[in-house]
């Protein structure tokens, strides 16, 4: 499925908050969205500690896969953590999926709400361009960051990431950032969890804002060990997970 036209993806309310037209929900909370993303995606995956423990004598790649690029806010938050904690010899490969991409101008406008992300917003919006479908790379060599966006439906995108070996050492962490299971059920299906299992290794972590029962059960069936931990702001709880083994669910793509 090709992605939708960018001008059909977003509307702005009278307070300047961006909302998804397709999912009838806002992209973030303007009161504490920055802190919320840092907590759920960064703290939820233990990134501060993990990045700080990377061996500075190695030239490695740390791979994060995200479901739902949206405004690029999570990417910018992780980029900030990367600059703060990761050794200079390592590269961040951030792979994200987006079926309804924003234009570069809308992305820049949405991220301008957050002063701590100003540097990353400028770098991102200067290079980022949505595409009708397929895989596109945006490389920031000086910052040791590579962004790959797959402009497809989530199941198609996960299969492409697997088949085209975009994550040769598999994911180090997953960020499940799609709209809620109620608003966007296609993002939280058995097929998605199956794809995640194929792209994970023992020790791969995940974090997500939702604690919905069918999401927990689906991730556990795919081989993730889960725990509820405190959320942030209006999100009282969230999920943290670690991949332990390849379950029958994750041994191959369904036909």
N, C-alpha and C positions, 0 to 999 in steps of 0.2 A: 504493500500500500504506500503510495507516494504521500509525502507530507502536505499539509494544507498551506494555502496562501498566508503569508505573514500578516497581511492587513486584516485577515479574518480571525486572528487568534487572540486579540487583546482588546480590552476597553479600559478606560480610566474613569474612576468615580470622581465626585466633586472635591475629594480630599487628595486627589492625585495618586490613589492606590491602584495598582494594576490588577485586573481581574481576567481570568481565562473565560472567553466566550463559550468554549466547548464544555467546560466543566463547572461553570457557574460558581467559581470560587476564587478568592484572592490568592495571589502568588505568595504573599508573605504578610506578616503583621508589622505595621509601621512603628509600633511601640517598642518591640523587642526582637524583631526578626533577625537582626544580626547576631545577637547573643543566643537566640534560639538555634540558629543554624550552626554556630560554633559548638554549642553544647551537644546537639543531637548528632551531628556528623563527625565532629572532631573528638569530643569527649566520649561519645558513644562507641567509637572505634579505638579509643586509647591512643590517638594519633600523636599527641604531644610527647608521650613517653616512647612510643615506637619509633617515631622519626628521630628522636634524640639518641636512640640506641643503634641507629644505622652505623656501620663501620666506615669511618672517614677514609680509610685506606683503600676502600673498594670503589669501583665505578659501577654502581648498580642502578636498577630501575625499580621504583616503587609504583605499583599499579593500583589505581582506584577506579571502580566502575560504578556509574551512577545511573539510576533509572529516572529520567525527567530532568533535562537541563534547565528548562524554564527561563528565568531571567539571568542565569549564570551566577546567581548569588552564592550558591554552595561552592561552586568552583572557585570563586574569588576568596571565600572564607578559607578553603583548604589551601589555596595558593599562599595566603597570608601565613598559615601555620607552617607551610613548607619553608618559607623564607626564615621563619623564626627558629625552627627546630632542626631541619634536615642538614646534613653535612654538604658542603659545596661539591663534592665529587659525585653526588647522586642526582638522578633525573626523576621527576614526577611525570608519570603518564596517566593522565586523567581521561577516561573514556566515558562518554555520556550518550544518552539516547533521547531523541526528541522528535515527536511526530508533528507537533504544532509549533514550529519555531517562531520566535519574535524577530523583528527586523533589528538591525544593528542600532538604529536610532531609538527604538523602544527599549531595547536592552540597556542602552546607556542611560536613558531617562529613569528607568526603574532602579538601577544601581546607584544613581546619583543621590538617593536618599541616605546613603550610608557613608559618611566621611571616612571611617577607617579603611574603606575599600576603594578610595578614590584612585590610588595608583594602579591597582589591578583593573579597575573599571576602564580606565583610559587605555591601558595596553590591550585589554580584551576587545573593547568596542572598535578600536582602530583596525583590528584584523578580522574580527568575526563577521561572517556573512552566511545567512541561511541558504540552503540548497533544496531543490525539489525532492530529492531523495539521494540515498547513497551515503558514502563515508567521506568525511573531509577532515584534514589535519590542519591545526593552527599551532605553529611552533614558536616558542619564545625562548630562543637559544640562550640569551644572556641570563635569563632567570632559571634555566634548567627545567623548563616546563614544556610538555607537549600535550595539547588538548586534541582529542579525537572525538568528533560528534557523528553519530550515526543517525541520519534523518529518516527514520523508519518507525513502523509499529514495533513495540517492545519485543515481541516474540521473534519477528523477522530480524530485528537488530541483534539480539543475543545470538541467534544462529549465525549471522554474518561475523560477529566478533569471534565466534568459535571457529567457523569454517575458514576464515581468512587469517586466523592466527594473530589477531591483533594484540592478544595478551599471552605471549608465548610462555611466560612463567605463571600464568593464571593471576587471578585477582588477589591482591593483598587485603583489600577492604571493599565492601559494598555500601553504597549510600542509596537507600530506597526512599526517593524523594518525590515520587509521583503524587498527584492529588489523592485524596482519601479514597479508601476502597468503596465508599458509598458513591462518591462523585465519579470515580474512574475505575470501575471494577476490572477492566481489561489489564490493568497494570499489576494485578494481584492474583494471578491464576496459577494453576498447577504447571502450565507450560512455562511460565516465567520462572517459577522456583526450580523447575527441571533445568532450564538454561543456566540458572545461577550455579547449580550443582556442578554442571559440566565445566564451568569456568572457575571453579574454586579448588583449593588444595587444603589439606589439614592445617588449621590455624588461620585460614581466611576469616576475617570478621565481617559483621554487618551491623548497621544501625538503622533504625526507622522510627518515625514519630508514632506509628500506629501500633496498637496492641490488640487489634481485632482478632477474634478467635480463629477464623478461618485462615488468616495470615499466619498466625502462630503454628497452627496445625500443618499448613502447607510447607512452611520452612523447616519444621522439625522432620516431616516426612522426607524432605530433600537432603537431610543430613546435618542440619544446623542445630546446635544446642543453644537454647534461648534463655534469657533472663529478663524480667521486667526491672527497670531501674527508674529513678526519678527523672521526669522530663523537665521542661523549662516553661515558665510563664503559664499560659493557659493549658499547656499539655502536661498534665500531672504525671503521666507515665509514658515510657517509651520502651522499645525493645533493643537489646544488645544480643548479638549472636556470634558463635564461633563454629566454623565448619569442621566436622570431625571425621566423616567418612562418606564415601560415595554410596548412597542408598540405591535400591533398585530403581527409584524414580530418576536418579541422575546418571544412569548408565548409557543413555542414548536418547536421541531425539525421537519423539513419537512421529509416526508417519501421518 
